[in-house]
Amino acid sequence: MTAPAAAEPTAADRRRWARYLVEERAEGHVYRRLAARRTGEEQQILLSLAEAERRHEQHWLDLLGEEPRRLPRAGVRSQLLGWMAGRFGSIFVLALAQSAEARSPYDEEQYATPAMRADEKIHYEVVRGLAARGRRRLSGSFRAAVFGANDGLVSNLALVLGIGATGVSSSFVLFSGVAGLLAGALSMGAGEFVSVRSQRELLAATEANDDAADSAGDLDIDENELALVYRARGIDQAEALARARRIVQAAQEGVRRTVTGPVRVHPGDDTDIVGSDWTAAISSFLLFSSGAIIPVLPWIFGLQGGTAVIVALVLVGIALLSTGAMVGILSGGPPLRRALRQLAIGFGAAAITYLLGLLFGVGAV
């Protein structure tokens, strides 16, 4: 397993091997902790990754000859991943692990074997696949969370800056910010409620039922419209007729048989598909409010004028950078670029309303 060395290893080589050893142990620890929080296939995949890291660890132990008495500490990223894996086991950990696997040091390491280099590339693809599963599961709720909070941040920052730029009193700015928070949150909540309720009602209108099958015993086996019921549900003519024949025969024999068909939506199942209307409404209200309260905080705590504006910009800027970075981590893109994009969009919208406030300010009236 050990690759032949081009020259006698130096003290620097041994220090590098020790660092590799520590990092391989840390990565294996991350995968084992993630596996402990999962079941089934994902757990098996993570345990297999941990076993591969153990083989890499053994490679460096073989080169060192024995366990060094003093080992360096694992990198900050590895320590953070280990801490998060034990407490969250979330998609964020897999997304960060994907980024870590993408930067293998073994491509330029003469003492790493070709198999180890290949393993690291495979590990990246495996972790990327696991992270993609989590992204798909999370995409809907995460999109709603980012949209709600970001909408509250940007819209209320734009509102308070635009109102403040007109030269009105701080109390009026505070009132406007609170009113904007409530108006926006109620609008978001009501919109989600109507949207989900309407979708549920639409699904209810398309529910299949067994009324046609209940009358099957009275039908003529050769000339009947039962097959049309199945054709209307998207089944081709031959299969629809065959299914209708089976149901008619079963009914005439006095036996009610279950015939496999397309997945049908029964009353109440639509809640599992589109979620609860009240849950959607309340979560949207809270998410918008959590973002919209941040720009108003300086005025709530009694700050005024330019000081309040600067503090609001700093607080909203931190929030925008944080949400942008989370989007970057989850999407596998560069977090800094996503964070700066989020910041530019938010501050750009606020700048427009601020300029409009200056233009149509109290002094111009």
Salt bridges, closest charged atoms under 4 A:
ASP13 OD1 - ARG16 NH2 2.80
GLU24 OE2 - HIS56 ND1 3.40
GLU41 OE1 - ARG133 NH2 2.94
GLU42 OE1 - ARG38 NE 3.01
GLU42 OE2 - ARG133 NH1 3.68
GLU42 OE2 - ARG137 NH1 3.24
GLU51 OE2 - ARG54 NH2 2.95
GLU53 OE1 - HIS56 ND1 3.83
GLU53 OE2 - HIS123 ND1 3.28
GLU57 OE2 - ARG25 NE 2.75
GLU67 OE1 - ARG25 NH2 2.62
ASP107 OD1 - LYS121 NZ 3.00
GLU109 OE1 - ARG16 NE 2.54
ASP119 OD2 - ARG55 NH2 3.99
ASP119 OD2 - HIS56 NE2 2.90
GLU120 OE2 - HIS56 ND1 3.23
GLU125 OE1 - ARG128 NH2 2.68
ASP210 OD2 - ARG256 NH2 3.85
ASP210 OD1 - ARG264 NH2 3.19
ASP214 OD1 - ARG256 NH1 3.16
ASP222 OD1 - ARG245 NH1 3.32
GLU239 OE2 - ARG243 NH2 3.20
GLU239 OE2 - ARG246 NH2 3.68
GLU253 OE1 - ARG257 NH2 2.98
ASP270 OD2 - ARG200 NE 2.96
ASP277 OD2 - ARG197 NE 2.48
ASP277 OD2 - ARG200 NH1 3.61
